[in-house]
Amino acid sequence: MSATVTAVAGVWLGGLGVVLLWRSRRTGGPRARRLGRRTLRIVLAVLAGWLLVLPVTLAVIATRAADAPLAAADLGAPYRTVTLHTEDGLRLAAWYLPSRNGAAVIGFRGRRGPVPHARLLARHGYGVLRLDPRGRGASEGDANAYGWTGEPDLRAALAFVAGRPEVDARRIGGLGLSVGGELLLATAAHDTRLRAIVAEGAGVRSLVEHLHTPGLGPVQRWMTPWIAETAALSVLSNALPPPDLAELAARIRPPPVLLIQAGEGAGGEELNAVYQQAAGTSATRWVARGGHTGALATQPREYERRVIAFFDRALGGDLRTGSADTGR
């Protein structure tokens, strides 16, 4: 159910409870009054569950994320295991496949790892670095499934890839799914080492992004679980909410951005239109068939054509030979 429909339903239920209670008072019958009070209590309990209990529960889950590390063999290529070191002293598990065309792409996961995407890039000669974010898989640190504290992870990945002898440091891109796409957009706003970004399934990560959701009226905008969820995430992760992603997208100059929005997506993917407008001429948007981060599975040929052509243009890859002049 969309945020708009849910908010309208909440307002309607609340209004219904008040009307029933008021009518019961006017009729004067004890049975009617009991029915009105009972209905109002049910309505208030539903609203409390939606606006408070559910978002707090989601925040607890998001900061207790745990999943198995991805083995290099799962990537279907001769990756080697590496360790990244963040500026705040954490060690992150990562896997790297050397570049064959002088360019490299950082694959940053959302709640699921971009394994098929990494294989696709490797087939076209791109070096690929795939990492487990902090608190996930085999990496150290505290988890935050919304990626609030993940920018140091990306900076560590950029430093590693830029130091590879076979990679031209001017030809590094990123492909991120869901939270990974949001982190790439945020990092590109103030790190010029990212020269091309594919962000698939970017959406809401806190209240400030929700407020940009197209088509929301004042009631739907503020009667939202995102208020409690943002507050709970701040407390549980001991971190302030990240800056507004729409404002950060406006600072992405000039790295090109390809936004992939699922036609049947969830989690605020309609905000891709907002992010595209904010980024200006550097951003293009593709609305793909399927659900959240499912474009490669539903449209594999079109996905390969669009994504590889995008990286080839931005990073200078060569589809014919799997190599490129590094300019060195």
C-alpha positions in Angstrom: 0.0 0.0 0.0 1.4 3.4 -1.0 2.1 6.1 1.6 -0.7 8.2 0.3 -3.3 5.5 0.4 -2.2 4.4 3.9 -2.3 8.0 5.2 -5.8 8.5 3.8 -6.9 5.3 5.4 -5.5 6.4 8.7 -7.3 9.7 8.6 -10.5 8.0 7.6 -10.3 5.5 10.4 -9.5 8.2 12.9 -12.5 10.3 11.7 -14.7 7.3 11.8 -13.9 6.6 15.4 -14.5 10.2 16.4 -17.9 10.2 14.5 -19.0 7.0 16.2 -18.0 8.2 19.6 -19.9 11.6 19.1 -23.0 9.8 17.8 -23.0 7.5 20.8 -22.8 10.5 23.1 -25.9 12.0 21.4 -27.9 8.8 21.5 -27.3 8.5 25.2 -27.5 4.7 25.3 -24.8 3.0 27.4 -24.4 0.3 24.8 -23.9 2.8 22.0 -21.4 4.7 24.2 -19.4 1.5 24.9 -19.4 0.7 21.2 -18.2 4.2 20.4 -15.4 4.1 23.0 -14.3 0.6 21.9 -14.2 1.7 18.2 -12.2 4.7 19.1 -9.7 2.6 21.1 -9.3 0.2 18.2 -8.7 3.1 15.8 -6.2 4.7 18.1 -4.4 1.3 18.5 -4.2 0.9 14.8 -2.8 4.4 14.3 -0.3 3.9 17.1 0.8 0.6 15.5 1.3 2.2 12.1 2.8 5.5 13.2 4.9 4.3 16.2 5.2 0.5 16.8 5.9 -0.6 13.2 8.5 2.1 12.4 10.4 1.6 15.6 10.4 -2.2 15.0 11.8 -1.6 11.5 14.5 0.7 13.0 15.5 -2.1 15.4 15.8 -4.5 12.5 17.7 -2.1 10.4 20.4 -1.6 13.1 20.7 -5.3 13.9 21.2 -6.4 10.3 23.1 -9.7 9.9 23.8 -11.7 6.8 26.3 -14.2 5.6 29.4 -12.8 3.8 29.6 -13.3 0.1 32.2 -15.8 -1.0 34.4 -14.9 -3.9 33.4 -18.1 -5.7 29.7 -16.8 -5.7 30.8 -14.0 -8.1 31.6 -16.5 -10.8 35.0 -15.0 -11.6 38.6 -15.2 -10.3 38.1 -12.6 -7.6 40.6 -12.2 -4.8 39.7 -11.3 -1.3 40.9 -8.0 0.0 40.5 -5.9 3.1 39.5 -2.2 3.0 40.4 0.2 5.8 38.0 3.1 6.6 39.0 6.5 7.9 37.2 5.6 11.2 39.3 2.5 11.8 37.1 -0.3 10.5 38.1 -3.3 8.4 35.7 -4.2 5.6 35.6 -7.5 3.7 35.8 -7.0 -0.1 36.5 -8.9 -3.3 38.3 -7.5 -6.3 38.5 -8.5 -9.9 41.3 -6.7 -11.8 40.4 -4.5 -14.7 41.1 -5.5 -18.3 40.2 -2.2 -19.9 41.7 0.3 -17.5 38.4 1.2 -15.8 36.8 -0.1 -12.7 33.3 -0.1 -11.0 32.5 -0.3 -7.3 29.5 -2.6 -6.8 27.7 -1.4 -3.6 25.0 -3.6 -2.3 21.6 -2.8 -0.9 19.9 -5.4 1.2 21.0 -8.0 -1.4 24.4 -8.1 -3.1 24.8 -7.2 -6.8 26.3 -10.5 -7.9 24.8 -10.7 -11.4 25.7 -7.1 -11.9 29.3 -7.8 -11.0 29.4 -10.6 -13.5 28.0 -8.4 -16.2 30.6 -5.7 -15.7 33.4 -8.3 -15.5 32.4 -9.8 -18.9 32.9 -6.4 -20.5 36.4 -5.9 -19.1 35.7 -3.7 -16.1 37.5 -4.2 -12.9 34.9 -4.8 -10.1 35.2 -4.2 -6.4 32.4 -5.7 -4.4 32.3 -5.0 -0.6 30.3 -5.9 2.4 29.3 -2.6 4.1 30.0 -2.0 7.8 28.1 -4.3 10.0 27.2 -6.6 7.2 28.6 -10.0 6.2 32.3 -10.2 7.3 32.8 -6.5 7.8 33.3 -4.8 11.1 31.2 -2.0 12.5 27.6 -1.3 13.5 24.9 -2.0 10.9 22.5 0.5 9.5 20.5 -0.9 6.7 19.6 2.6 5.5 23.2 3.4 4.9 23.4 6.5 7.1 27.0 5.9 8.1 28.2 4.3 4.9 30.1 7.0 3.1 33.4 6.2 4.7 33.0 2.7 3.3 32.7 4.1 -0.2 35.7 6.4 0.3 37.8 3.4 1.4 36.7 1.5 -1.7 37.6 4.5 -3.9 41.0 4.7 -2.3 41.7 1.0 -3.0 40.5 1.0 -6.6 42.4 4.3 -7.4 45.6 2.7 -6.1 45.4 -0.3 -8.4 48.2 -0.2 -11.0 45.9 -1.4 -13.9 43.2 1.2 -13.2 43.2 4.8 -14.4 42.1 6.7 -11.4 40.2 9.0 -13.7 38.0 6.1 -14.8 36.2 4.8 -11.7 32.5 4.4 -11.5 29.9 2.9 -9.2 26.9 0.7 -9.5 24.6 0.6 -6.4 21.3 -1.1 -5.6 18.7 0.5 -3.4 20.7 1.9 -0.4 23.9 1.4 -2.4 22.6 3.7 -5.1 21.6 6.3 -2.5 25.1 6.2 -1.0 26.7 6.6 -4.4 24.6 9.7 -5.1 25.5 11.1 -1.7 29.2 10.4 -2.0 29.4 11.8 -5.5 28.1 15.2 -4.2 31.5 15.8 -2.6 34.0 13.2 -4.0 35.2 13.8 -7.5 36.8 10.4 -7.8 33.5 8.9 -8.8 33.2 9.6 -12.5 30.0 7.7 -13.4 27.1 6.4 -11.2 24.4 3.9 -11.9 21.9 4.1 -9.0 19.1 1.5 -9.2 16.2 1.7 -6.8 17.2 4.8 -4.8 14.4 6.1 -2.6 13.8 7.2 0.9 16.4 7.0 3.7 14.9 9.3 6.3 12.1 11.8 6.8 13.7 14.6 4.7 13.5 12.5 1.5 9.9 11.5 2.3 8.9 15.1 2.4 9.9 15.4 -1.3 7.6 12.6 -2.4 5.6 13.8 -5.4 1.8 14.1 -5.0 1.6 14.2 -1.2 -0.7 16.7 0.5 0.0 18.2 3.9 -1.8 15.4 5.8 -0.1 12.6 3.9 3.3 14.4 4.1 3.3 14.7 7.9 1.1 11.8 9.0 3.8 9.3 8.3 5.8 6.5 10.0 9.0 8.2 8.8 8.9 10.6 11.8 9.2 7.8 14.4 11.4 5.7 12.2 13.9 8.5 11.6 14.0 9.3 15.4 14.4 5.6 16.3 17.2 5.1 13.8 19.0 8.2 15.2 18.9 6.8 18.7 19.7 3.2 17.9 22.6 3.9 15.5 23.9 6.9 17.5 24.0 9.0 14.3 22.2 12.0 13.0 20.1 11.5 9.9 22.1 12.1 6.7 21.7 15.2 4.6 18.8 15.5 2.2 19.6 13.4 -0.8 17.7 15.7 -3.1 19.9 18.6 -2.1 23.0 16.4 -2.4 22.0 15.3 -5.9 22.0 19.0 -7.0 25.7 19.1 -6.1 26.7 16.3 -8.5 28.6 18.1 -11.1 29.7 16.8 -13.6 29.7 13.0 -13.2 27.0 11.5 -15.3 24.2 9.6 -13.4 21.9 6.9 -14.7 18.9 6.4 -12.4 17.0 3.1 -12.8 13.5 3.2 -11.4 11.4 0.1 -11.1 8.0 0.4 -12.7 6.6 -1.6 -9.8 9.1 -0.3 -7.2 8.5 0.5 -3.6 10.2 2.4 -0.8 9.9 5.8 -2.5 11.3 5.1 -5.9 9.1 7.8 -7.3 11.7 10.1 -5.9 14.0 9.2 -8.8 12.2 11.9 -10.8 13.1 14.4 -8.0 16.7 13.3 -7.9 16.9 13.5 -11.7 15.6 17.1 -11.7 18.0 18.0 -8.9 21.0 16.6 -10.7 20.1 18.4 -13.9 21.5 17.6 -17.3 24.1 15.1 -15.8 21.3 12.7 -14.9 19.1 10.4 -17.1 16.4 8.1 -15.8 15.1 4.7 -17.1 11.8 3.3 -15.7 12.3 -0.4 -16.1 9.8 -3.2 -15.8 9.6 -5.3 -12.7 10.0 -4.7 -9.0 12.6 -3.1 -6.7 16.2 -3.6 -8.1 14.9 -6.3 -10.5 15.6 -4.6 -13.9 18.5 -7.0 -14.7 16.3 -10.0 -14.0 13.3 -8.8 -16.0 15.1 -7.1 -18.9 18.6 -8.6 -19.1 19.4 -7.5 -22.7 18.1 -4.0 -22.3 19.8 -3.6 -18.9 23.1 -4.7 -20.4 22.8 -2.4 -23.4 21.9 0.6 -21.3 24.3 0.1 -18.4 27.4 -1.0 -20.4 26.8 1.8 -23.0 26.6 4.3 -20.1 29.8 3.2 -18.5 31.6 2.9 -21.9 30.7 6.5 -22.6 31.6 7.8 -19.2 34.7 5.7 -18.5 36.0 4.9 -21.9 35.5 1.2 -21.9 35.8 -0.8 -25.2 33.1 -3.4 -25.9 34.9 -4.8 -28.9 38.3 -5.7 -27.3 37.7 -5.5 -23.6 40.5 -3.0 -23.3 41.0 0.7 -23.5 43.8 3.3 -23.7 44.3 4.3 -20.1 45.8 7.6 -21.2 49.1 6.8 -19.3 
